[in-house]
């Protein structure tokens, strides 16, 4: 990094933005296997937040790889850089007073911890979207598991690459047991009870 750059303080603070929005700003970090329901739950919940007057935005893994991270591969180095960049972007959303919902497989605990450490205590909420690889493979909406089984996709999480389940997530949503709508309702209840929304 260049030594010729200096941090410029914003004229509007995070506290002021939160006060105007009438809610906290934080990261809801959805992690889980491909086809576990991360994006579906995140978007369903974002709709609920929007309808309730909360400022929220979804950062989706595939969408981000169409632009910001289109130069990255899916090997371990590429995945780590993908999550690092998303963490920095998510931090900016928190500073802007918004709720940011990130839907990324983010298979490594270490990478998720790196993002947690970018923000203040209570601003990173890990949401484990729990679903077995067998059920995810049965769903397979994008046909990725089939390709992975045929060795057409290398380094595929859950098949030929590891997924490290969260050890102590703040929230666990079981998408094998509950519908997308039920999971979104669970999130509303939990975050309301904790005073986030």
Phi, psi and omega in degrees: 000142180296145176272001183260024178241146182228135180294132180254120181290139180284151180279342177242126185273162175301318180299318179295319180295318178297319180298316180293321181283341181065031173201163177290162171243137186194170177257127166259106186263099179277120178233146181165174181293161172301134180076012177284338180114013183304304182294321181296314179293315181301316181289323177297318180290322178300321177297316178298317179298315181299314180296334179270002178088013178271142177276113184216153178214141179260127169256113184256140184306308181295318182297318181294327179285350173282340184229270186311317186247027181291346180273359185260145175269192183247014173285177185299320180295316179296320180295319180296317179293323176304311182290322178300313181296317179297321177302317180293321178293317179299321178300321178297321177297319178299316179298329181279000177087013183257163170267123179247129180251117182250125181247093183224139176307314181038072191289344187254129179303318182302318181292321178295324178294323178301316179293317179306320184284350177286335186241172182287164177305136178085357181262357178236117179241111180278124180246108180273114177270095190276125178197132183293153178299328179296315180291318177301320180291326176294321180291302176034057185297335181258000181072019185283323180296320178299316178295320180296318179296332179269011179062025177274338177238112176281163175054044181267121185302130179093342180245296182243006176219150186283157167232122180263106181299145175300140179274325181219063180292149176294326182221138172240128176244123182263100183278358170279328184265333186233151179285169177301315181296319179295320178295320178297321178294322177299318178299316179302314182295313182297314184287331174292314179300326182273356177082017179280326181229000000 
